[in-house]
Amino acid sequence: MDYPVVKTSDNDFYLKNNLYKEQDINGWIYMDYRNNEKELQQNTIIYGHNMYYSGVMFGTLNKVANKSWYNNPENLTISFNTMYETMDWEIFSIYKIHKTSDYLVNEFASQDDFLEYIKKIKDRSINDFHVEIKPNDKILTLSTCTGENQRFVVHAKLKTEKSN
């Protein structure tokens, strides 16, 4: 997947609009409105439709759940860049879950709250990726639908941060 990530004042607009703000059933890949694209919070959340029939947007994201895919270490790095930073992220959790918002937290009241959150999402993972998450780490969450009441989620930890 290689798309510009957009953001607006809510999490609904880009469900039915594209990069050019035109109505589009595919929607677009977008950052949670609560996130700050300049100073990333502890959890940056990115959404996109699962357009599996055409493979656009997050239509191929669920392929990361294939054991042959995630057992290849070369596949476990996500490049997500902003206008301000070039970043690599290491996947540490992949799961499908009944529709919930408990993983859509972008800021935490304390380091303990963050580590409890990390434990919860690691426990859900289809594989133990043996990635250590520390209290001050930043993570990336990719979320898409997979059926009416299911969500497919990928979490990754910031590995490198290089100024543009």
Secondary structure, DSSP 8 states (H G I E B T S, - for coil): -----B--SSSSGGGSB-TTS-B-TT---EE-TTS-SSS--SEEEEE--EETTTTEETTTGGGGGSHHHHTSGGGSEEE---SSEEEEEEEEEEEEEES-STT-----SSHHHHHHHHHHHHHH-SS-------TT--EEEEEEE-STTEEEEEEEEEEEEEE-
